[in-house]
Amino acid sequence: MAEFIIANMAPLMFGALVLFLLFGYPVAFALAANGIVFGLIGIELGLLTPALFQALPERIFGIMANDTLLAIPFFTFMGLILERSGMAEDLLDTIGQLFGPIRGGLAFAVIFVGALLAATTGVVAASVISMGLISLPIMLRYGYDKRLASGVIAASGTLAQIIPPSLVLIIMADQLGRSVGDMYEGAMVPGLVLTGLYVGYVALLAIFKPSSCPALPPEARTLRGAKLFLRVITTLVPPLVLIFLVLGTIFLGIATPTEGGAMGAAGALILAIARGRISFKLLKQAMETTGKLSSFVVFILVGSTVFGLVFRGVDGDLWVEHLLLGLPGGQVGFLIVVNILVFVLAFFLDFFELSFIIVPLLAPVADKLGIDLVWFGVLLAVNMQTSFMHPPFGFALFYLRSVAPSSVKTTDIYWGAIPFVCIQILMVAIIIIFPGIVSYGDPAEKARIEHQGDVDLSTMMQDGDSTKAPTEDSAADLLKNLQSESK
């Protein structure tokens, strides 16, 4: 029995984690408990040494000292302040008036505002709830199909998952050992293309099924001419300035993502004050929610660190590599299997959990296959976006259900989401078929390095200490050295 456990420690450990998650245990504690229990079993069986756990304090303090993770509370706070300051309401009202005269105009307005909110808030819940409260009743009032209306709102809200400043891209960059700025730059074009695919789907419905998305009647279009133009300018300029303040400075190299997040949070406060919608109660709610989400992320990261330390100690990384490197089809076969795996797991886990559990196992294999990790991270982020959308556990569907009127059934929301999930899967295929769509760094520098052919391009594109790909684990090396000395 002991020999069987020693020989199969890695698959047993991974299976136990899946079992805990299926039973509904909190992810952070399931990860940490599995790591500690299997670590103690490994020590008892002589597979591991007690010195392994001496690496834990240093790794946990390393998490606390990680400046990159500071961007998470900054962007979360910025999104919450903007959502409560009424920016979404003003944008939806103005853009709805602008697109109202054409069929599907309200749906186009929701998609456009969803992309704009994604580029300013980066928080899916804020986008979906805001648009569900404001636009869903209006769309239903003017004859929109319930499934189309709910699907457009849920899908547009999830654009905050892929369009920077997305929280999942920050986590992905940390787990892949890559620059957040490169992840943001690489995800921008795929995010805009995905937005365009949503627009294209609504346009096709407007042509072939016009009854599902009628134009606004003349009496509903209260703004016209110069008034509408002035309203569009005054409503669009502040968020566009904020987008440049946050993303433009990051892309231009003027600010780090953490500094960009801090400027964004300050800009959100200034906008809220300018609108006269700031209050102590609003600030307290925003800070409490930000604190909860940040703690949630850190706890999962600590748990995944404990799990990853022991999992690598029992050569779990080699077990995963042997499984995935042996797949037929090389890079393409690996990408197909990984994307199917992530899509299935997204039925049960959200993007934070997937980022902390699955990505560290896949990244070394992708790196050995010669796959650029920034490109790989953007691909997985688009795939993980489906975790918000597909039934039965899509969080965007739950957010919309919480604010939708009783006339909209839960089945309407589920059926409305399915076409947009298919579009997201199509976007995954597009990124695989046309990898150049994920572009980052200086194109001239890329061309020069590729022409020389003597420098690894993926290594040159990283910043500071993040140049090291997560292919080796120092604690695992320490363990193996100690074991060899003891022998």
ZICOR-V240912 format. One record per pair of residues at least 6 apart in sequence whose ideal C-beta (glycine too) atoms are under 6 Angstrom apart, sorted by sequence separation. I is the first residue (numbers start at 1). GAP is how many residues later the second one is. D is the distance in Angstrom with one decimal. If there is no record, write none. Layout:
i->I gap->GAP d->D
i->I gap->GAP d->D
This chain:
i->42 gap->6 d->3.6
i->99 gap->6 d->3.6
i->249 gap->6 d->4.0
i->272 gap->6 d->4.3
i->327 gap->6 d->4.6
i->388 gap->6 d->5.3
i->431 gap->6 d->5.9
i->449 gap->6 d->5.2
i->43 gap->7 d->5.7
i->161 gap->7 d->5.7
i->173 gap->7 d->4.3
i->205 gap->7 d->5.5
i->206 gap->7 d->5.4
i->250 gap->7 d->5.6
i->327 gap->7 d->5.5
i->388 gap->7 d->5.2
i->389 gap->7 d->5.8
i->205 gap->8 d->5.8
i->223 gap->8 d->5.8
i->388 gap->8 d->4.1
i->449 gap->8 d->5.2
i->21 gap->9 d->5.8
i->99 gap->9 d->4.8
i->401 gap->9 d->6.0
i->20 gap->10 d->3.9
i->96 gap->10 d->5.6
i->99 gap->10 d->4.7
i->117 gap->10 d->4.6
i->139 gap->10 d->4.2
i->170 gap->10 d->5.6
i->173 gap->10 d->4.4
i->250 gap->10 d->4.6
i->324 gap->10 d->5.9
i->327 gap->10 d->5.6
i->366 gap->10 d->4.8
i->249 gap->11 d->5.5
i->449 gap->11 d->6.0
i->401 gap->12 d->5.9
i->96 gap->13 d->4.4
i->114 gap->13 d->5.9
i->136 gap->13 d->5.9
i->400 gap->13 d->5.7
i->95 gap->14 d->4.1
i->169 gap->14 d->4.5
i->246 gap->14 d->4.8
i->397 gap->16 d->5.3
i->17 gap->17 d->4.9
i->95 gap->17 d->5.6
i->136 gap->17 d->6.0
i->16 gap->18 d->5.5
i->95 gap->18 d->5.5
i->169 gap->18 d->5.8
i->245 gap->18 d->5.3
i->246 gap->18 d->4.1
i->164 gap->20 d->3.8
i->397 gap->20 d->6.0
i->441 gap->20 d->4.7
i->92 gap->21 d->5.2
i->110 gap->21 d->5.8
i->132 gap->21 d->5.4
i->91 gap->22 d->4.7
i->131 gap->22 d->4.9
i->245 gap->22 d->5.4
i->391 gap->23 d->4.5
i->338 gap->24 d->5.9
i->13 gap->25 d->4.7
i->110 gap->25 d->5.3
i->162 gap->25 d->5.6
i->242 gap->25 d->4.8
i->163 gap->28 d->3.8
i->389 gap->28 d->4.9
i->88 gap->29 d->5.9
i->128 gap->29 d->3.3
i->162 gap->29 d->4.5
i->127 gap->30 d->3.9
i->354 gap->30 d->5.5
i->390 gap->31 d->5.0
i->389 gap->32 d->5.0
i->106 gap->33 d->5.2
i->124 gap->33 d->5.6
i->127 gap->33 d->5.1
i->238 gap->33 d->5.6
i->351 gap->33 d->4.3
i->124 gap->34 d->5.6
i->334 gap->35 d->5.9
i->386 gap->35 d->5.4
i->124 gap->36 d->4.7
i->351 gap->36 d->5.5
i->123 gap->37 d->5.9
i->124 gap->37 d->5.9
i->350 gap->37 d->5.5
i->82 gap->38 d->5.9
i->122 gap->38 d->5.4
i->331 gap->38 d->5.2
i->386 gap->38 d->5.1
i->6 gap->39 d->5.6
i->82 gap->39 d->5.5
i->385 gap->39 d->5.6
i->343 gap->40 d->6.0
i->346 gap->40 d->5.4
i->6 gap->41 d->5.4
i->118 gap->41 d->4.1
i->320 gap->41 d->4.8
i->324 gap->41 d->4.5
i->342 gap->41 d->4.8
i->346 gap->41 d->3.5
i->79 gap->42 d->3.2
i->88 gap->42 d->3.7
i->92 gap->42 d->5.0
i->110 gap->42 d->5.2
i->114 gap->42 d->2.7
i->118 gap->42 d->4.0
i->2 gap->43 d->5.8
i->79 gap->43 d->5.6
i->83 gap->43 d->3.9
i->92 gap->43 d->5.2
i->110 gap->43 d->5.8
i->114 gap->43 d->5.8
i->122 gap->43 d->4.3
i->155 gap->43 d->6.0
i->79 gap->44 d->3.7
i->115 gap->44 d->5.3
i->119 gap->44 d->5.4
i->122 gap->44 d->5.4
i->321 gap->44 d->5.3
i->339 gap->44 d->5.4
i->89 gap->45 d->5.3
i->107 gap->45 d->4.8
i->111 gap->45 d->4.9
i->114 gap->45 d->5.1
i->118 gap->45 d->4.0
i->122 gap->45 d->5.7
i->382 gap->45 d->5.4
i->383 gap->45 d->5.3
i->110 gap->46 d->5.2
i->382 gap->46 d->5.5
i->75 gap->47 d->4.6
i->79 gap->47 d->5.0
i->83 gap->47 d->5.5
i->300 gap->52 d->5.9
i->304 gap->52 d->4.0
i->308 gap->52 d->5.7
i->379 gap->52 d->5.1
i->300 gap->56 d->5.1
i->378 gap->60 d->4.8
i->375 gap->63 d->4.6
i->148 gap->64 d->5.2
i->185 gap->66 d->5.7
i->374 gap->66 d->5.9
i->145 gap->67 d->3.9
i->144 gap->69 d->5.7
i->181 gap->69 d->5.2
i->143 gap->71 d->5.0
i->142 gap->74 d->6.0
i->180 gap->77 d->4.0
i->115 gap->80 d->4.7
i->165 gap->81 d->5.9
i->164 gap->83 d->5.5
i->372 gap->86 d->5.0
i->111 gap->87 d->5.0
i->111 gap->88 d->5.7
i->339 gap->89 d->5.7
i->75 gap->90 d->4.9
i->72 gap->95 d->5.9
i->107 gap->95 d->4.5
i->335 gap->97 d->5.7
i->72 gap->98 d->5.8
i->104 gap->98 d->4.8
i->71 gap->99 d->5.2
i->104 gap->102 d->3.7
i->367 gap->102 d->4.9
i->103 gap->103 d->4.1
i->367 gap->104 d->5.4
i->68 gap->106 d->5.5
i->107 gap->106 d->5.4
i->103 gap->107 d->5.4
i->363 gap->107 d->5.2
i->364 gap->107 d->4.7
i->104 gap->109 d->4.0
i->103 gap->110 d->5.8
i->105 gap->110 d->5.9
i->68 gap->112 d->5.9
i->103 gap->112 d->5.0
i->102 gap->113 d->5.8
i->101 gap->114 d->5.8
i->100 gap->116 d->3.6
i->120 gap->119 d->5.1
i->100 gap->121 d->5.0
i->120 gap->122 d->5.5
i->116 gap->123 d->5.8
i->120 gap->123 d->6.0
i->119 gap->124 d->4.9
i->97 gap->126 d->4.5
i->97 gap->131 d->6.0
i->94 gap->137 d->5.1
i->94 gap->138 d->5.7
i->94 gap->141 d->4.4
i->91 gap->144 d->6.0
i->90 gap->145 d->5.2
i->312 gap->161 d->4.5
i->313 gap->163 d->5.8
i->312 gap->164 d->4.0
i->309 gap->166 d->5.1
i->313 gap->166 d->4.9
i->175 gap->180 d->5.8
i->168 gap->183 d->4.7
i->172 gap->183 d->5.8
i->171 gap->184 d->4.4
i->175 gap->184 d->4.6
i->175 gap->185 d->5.6
i->71 gap->186 d->4.6
i->75 gap->186 d->4.9
i->78 gap->186 d->4.3
i->82 gap->186 d->5.0
i->71 gap->187 d->4.8
i->74 gap->187 d->3.0
i->78 gap->187 d->4.5
i->81 gap->187 d->4.1
i->85 gap->187 d->3.8
i->176 gap->187 d->5.3
i->70 gap->188 d->4.6
i->74 gap->188 d->5.3
i->77 gap->188 d->4.9
i->186 gap->188 d->5.0
i->71 gap->190 d->4.3
i->78 gap->190 d->4.3
i->85 gap->190 d->5.5
i->67 gap->191 d->5.6
i->74 gap->191 d->4.9
i->81 gap->191 d->5.4
i->86 gap->191 d->5.7
i->187 gap->191 d->4.8
i->85 gap->192 d->4.7
i->182 gap->192 d->5.0
i->186 gap->192 d->4.9
i->183 gap->194 d->5.8
i->178 gap->195 d->5.5
i->178 gap->196 d->5.3
i->176 gap->197 d->4.6
i->84 gap->198 d->5.2
i->176 gap->201 d->5.1
i->81 gap->205 d->5.4
i->172 gap->205 d->4.3
i->80 gap->206 d->4.1
i->77 gap->209 d->5.8
i->80 gap->209 d->5.7
i->172 gap->209 d->5.9
i->169 gap->212 d->6.0
i->77 gap->213 d->4.5
i->168 gap->213 d->5.5
i->76 gap->214 d->4.7
i->73 gap->217 d->5.0
i->76 gap->217 d->5.3
i->162 gap->219 d->5.6
i->162 gap->220 d->5.7
i->73 gap->221 d->4.5
i->72 gap->222 d->5.7
i->162 gap->223 d->5.6
i->161 gap->224 d->4.4
i->72 gap->225 d->5.8
i->197 gap->226 d->5.0
i->158 gap->227 d->5.4
i->158 gap->230 d->4.5
i->158 gap->231 d->6.0
i->194 gap->233 d->4.9
i->63 gap->238 d->5.4
i->158 gap->238 d->5.3
i->157 gap->239 d->5.5
i->60 gap->242 d->5.7
i->154 gap->242 d->4.4
i->154 gap->243 d->5.9
i->59 gap->246 d->5.1
i->154 gap->246 d->5.2
i->190 gap->247 d->5.8
i->189 gap->248 d->5.5
i->150 gap->250 d->5.9
i->186 gap->252 d->4.4
i->186 gap->254 d->4.2
i->185 gap->255 d->4.0
i->182 gap->258 d->4.5
i->52 gap->261 d->5.3
i->146 gap->262 d->5.3
i->150 gap->262 d->5.8
i->150 gap->263 d->4.5
i->154 gap->263 d->5.4
i->124 gap->264 d->5.9
i->48 gap->265 d->5.4
i->147 gap->265 d->5.2
i->151 gap->265 d->3.1
i->155 gap->265 d->3.7
i->146 gap->266 d->4.4
i->150 gap->266 d->4.2
i->151 gap->266 d->5.2
i->128 gap->268 d->5.1
i->132 gap->268 d->4.8
i->136 gap->268 d->6.0
i->147 gap->268 d->5.0
i->147 gap->269 d->3.6
i->151 gap->269 d->5.3
i->129 gap->270 d->5.3
i->133 gap->270 d->5.0
i->28 gap->271 d->4.0
i->32 gap->271 d->4.0
i->35 gap->271 d->3.7
i->39 gap->271 d->4.3
i->128 gap->271 d->4.2
i->132 gap->271 d->4.2
i->28 gap->272 d->4.6
i->31 gap->272 d->3.4
i->35 gap->272 d->4.1
i->38 gap->272 d->5.5
i->42 gap->272 d->5.9
i->128 gap->272 d->5.7
i->27 gap->273 d->5.7
i->31 gap->273 d->5.2
i->34 gap->273 d->5.7
i->32 gap->274 d->4.5
i->125 gap->274 d->5.5
i->129 gap->274 d->5.6
i->28 gap->275 d->3.9
i->35 gap->275 d->4.4
i->31 gap->276 d->4.2
i->179 gap->283 d->5.6
i->179 gap->284 d->4.3
i->179 gap->287 d->5.5
i->178 gap->288 d->5.9
i->177 gap->289 d->5.5
i->177 gap->291 d->5.8
i->177 gap->292 d->5.5
i->177 gap->293 d->4.7
i->13 gap->298 d->6.0
i->10 gap->304 d->5.3
i->9 gap->305 d->4.2
i->10 gap->306 d->3.7
i->10 gap->309 d->4.1
i->27 gap->326 d->4.9
i->55 gap->420 d->4.0
i->52 gap->427 d->5.1
i->51 gap->431 d->5.2
i->49 gap->433 d->5.0
